Amino acid sequence: MRAAWALCALLQGFVLFGCEHARTTPALASAQASSTPALQLDASHAAADAMDSRTPVPLLPRMAQHQKRNMRDHLLVVQEVTTALTSGDFDAAERAAQRIASSARMTQTCEHMGSHAPGFADLALGFHRMADTLVEATRKRDRDEVLAALAQTLNACTSCHATYKQQIVDETTWAALSTAGSSARPH
């Protein structure tokens, strides 16, 4: 169990800090230009972004916030499943795991969020399909199988976070990316 708690703590740090990085939009940079400390922070973000070789996932600010809320809830699911396992409460583990399982709504969200980052939607959907195996394992009430499925689900999580980062874009940039993407797709 210590390994599961350590894994949970590590993932929490990863999700909370891995998702926080975002490139500043021209509108935000302009708003920040009126404040010297903000300019220094913007330069720090630009330097950090230059060192981060992950693939950007362009998102509007509201989409980025939505995605961050989802990532935090994914982390809570891991915590809830782990906690439920310590007391043998497989029903609670299943209820938690259901929140990250695949669904039509989840598919639509992943495809929309990743529409401008090649491969992102596939990786995100793979995570949710992996979570389906976690749900099934909780139904079997086999602690070892649940832990194995949880480990594989976390591997899908970390693979995505190691590959992609959020890139906050403004409405104009999003519209241009959407137009470019729709003209490149066959109709």
Rosetta blueprint (number, residue, H / E / L):
1 M L
2 R H
3 A H
4 A H
5 W H
6 A H
7 L H
8 C H
9 A H
10 L H
11 L H
12 Q H
13 G H
14 F H
15 V H
16 L H
17 F H
18 G H
19 C L
20 E L
21 H L
22 A L
23 R L
24 T L
25 T L
26 P H
27 A H
28 L H
29 A H
30 S H
31 A H
32 Q H
33 A L
34 S L
35 S L
36 T H
37 P H
38 A H
39 L H
40 Q H
41 L H
42 D H
43 A H
44 S H
45 H H
46 A H
47 A H
48 A H
49 D H
50 A H
51 M H
52 D L
53 S L
54 R L
55 T E
56 P E
57 V E
58 P E
59 L E
60 L L
61 P H
62 R H
63 M H
64 A H
65 Q H
66 H H
67 Q H
68 K H
69 R H
70 N H
71 M H
72 R H
73 D H
74 H H
75 L H
76 L H
77 V H
78 V H
79 Q H
80 E H
81 V H
82 T H
83 T H
84 A H
85 L H
86 T H
87 S H
88 G L
89 D L
90 F H
91 D H
92 A H
93 A H
94 E H
95 R H
96 A H
97 A H
98 Q H
99 R L
100 I L
101 A L
102 S L
103 S L
104 A H
105 R H
106 M H
107 T H
108 Q H
109 T H
110 C H
111 E H
112 H H
113 M H
114 G L
115 S L
116 H L
117 A L
118 P L
119 G L
120 F H
121 A H
122 D H
123 L H
124 A H
125 L H
126 G H
127 F H
128 H H
129 R H
130 M H
131 A H
132 D H
133 T H
134 L H
135 V H
136 E H
137 A H
138 T H
139 R H
140 K H
141 R L
142 D L
143 R H
144 D H
145 E H
146 V H
147 L H
148 A H
149 A H
150 L H
151 A H
152 Q H
153 T H
154 L H
155 N H
156 A H
157 C H
158 T H
159 S H
160 C H
161 H H
162 A H
163 T H
164 Y E
165 K E
166 Q E
167 Q E
168 I E
169 V L
170 D L
171 E H
172 T H
173 T H
174 W H
175 A H
176 A H
177 L H
178 S H
179 T H
180 A H
181 G H
182 S H
183 S H
184 A H
185 R L
186 P L
187 H L
